[in-house]
C-alpha cells in the first residue's frame, strides 16, 4: 500500500473507532461479562415470540432493490426476486430455524465496508 493510502486508511480507521463506540450500559464489569458469555454461548437464549410468515418474507423480497450490491453471500436482490415459491419457503424455513434455535450463523454477522473518496 502506498504511504499516502496507508495514512488515509489510518485516518478512516481512527474516525470509525471514534464514531462507532458501544453505549455505556451502566452495568458493572461482572454483569457485562455475564451477558457477553450468555450471548457467545451456543443454544437458545429466548423463545421467539413469533415466526416469520411466507407472506412477510415474500413482501420483504419484493421491496429489495434489484441493482444493489450483494452481501457476503453474493446473493443479489435480483436473484431473490426471481426465486420460485419453493425457494422462498426454504428461506422462510431457514429464518424460522435461526429464531427457534437462537443461533445466528457467523456469516450473517460479517460485513465489508468499502469507502469511496468523493471530491472535496
C-alpha positions in Angstrom: 0.0 0.0 0.0 1.3 3.4 -0.9 2.2 5.6 2.1 -0.5 8.2 1.4 -3.0 5.4 1.1 -1.9 4.0 4.4 -2.3 7.4 6.0 -5.8 7.7 4.6 -6.7 4.2 5.8 -5.4 5.1 9.3 -7.4 8.3 9.4 -10.5 6.4 8.3 -9.9 3.7 10.9 -9.5 6.3 13.7 -12.6 8.0 12.6 -14.7 4.8 12.6 -13.2 3.8 16.0 -14.3 7.2 17.4 -17.8 7.1 15.8 -18.7 3.5 16.5 -18.3 3.1 20.2 -20.6 0.9 22.4 -23.0 2.7 24.6 -22.2 2.8 28.3 -24.6 0.2 29.8 -24.3 1.4 33.4 -23.8 -2.2 34.5 -20.8 -3.5 36.4 -18.0 -5.2 34.6 -19.1 -8.5 36.1 -22.7 -8.1 34.7 -21.3 -7.1 31.3 -19.1 -10.3 31.3 -22.1 -12.5 32.2 -24.2 -11.0 29.4 -21.3 -11.4 26.9 -20.8 -15.0 28.0 -24.5 -15.7 27.5 -24.5 -14.2 24.1 -21.5 -16.2 23.0 -22.8 -19.5 24.4 -24.5 -21.6 21.6 -28.1 -22.6 22.2 -31.4 -20.9 22.6 -31.4 -17.8 24.8 -35.0 -16.7 24.3 -38.1 -18.4 22.9 -39.1 -16.5 19.8 -42.4 -14.5 20.1 -43.4 -15.1 16.5 -42.4 -16.9 13.4 -41.8 -15.3 10.0 -44.7 -15.9 7.6 -44.2 -16.8 4.0 -46.1 -13.6 3.0 -43.8 -11.5 5.1 -40.6 -12.9 3.5 -42.2 -12.6 0.1 -43.1 -9.0 0.8 -39.6 -8.2 2.1 -38.0 -9.7 -1.0 -40.3 -7.6 -3.3 -39.1 -4.4 -1.6 -35.4 -5.2 -2.2 -33.5 -3.1 -4.7 -32.5 -5.3 -7.6 -29.3 -3.4 -8.5 -27.9 -3.1 -5.0 -24.6 -4.9 -4.4 -24.7 -8.4 -3.0 -23.6 -9.2 0.5 -21.0 -11.6 1.8 -23.1 -14.5 0.4 -23.0 -13.0 -3.1 -26.8 -13.2 -3.3 -28.3 -10.1 -5.0 -31.8 -8.7 -4.7 -32.5 -9.6 -8.3 -31.6 -13.2 -7.6 -34.0 -13.3 -4.6 -36.8 -11.7 -6.6 -36.5 -14.5 -9.2 -36.8 -17.3 -6.7 -39.8 -19.7 -7.2 -42.1 -20.3 -4.2 -40.2 -23.3 -3.1 -37.1 -21.1 -2.7 -39.0 -18.5 -0.7 -40.4 -21.3 1.5 -36.8 -22.6 2.1 -35.6 -19.1 3.1 -38.6 -18.7 5.4 -37.8 -22.1 7.0 -34.2 -21.1 7.5 -35.1 -17.8 9.2 -37.5 -19.5 11.5 -34.9 -22.2 12.3 -32.5 -19.5 13.3 -35.1 -18.0 15.6 -36.0 -21.4 17.0 -32.5 -22.5 18.0 -31.3 -18.9 18.8 -28.0 -19.2 16.8 -27.2 -16.8 14.1 -24.7 -18.1 11.5 -21.3 -16.4 11.7 -21.5 -15.3 8.1 -24.6 -13.3 8.9 -22.5 -11.2 11.2 -19.8 -10.3 8.7 -19.8 -7.1 6.6 -17.4 -5.3 4.4 -17.3 -1.6 4.2 -15.9 -0.1 1.0 -15.3 3.7 1.3 -15.4 5.8 -1.8 -13.4 9.1 -1.8 -15.6 11.9 -3.1 -14.2 15.2 -4.3 -13.8 17.9 -1.6 
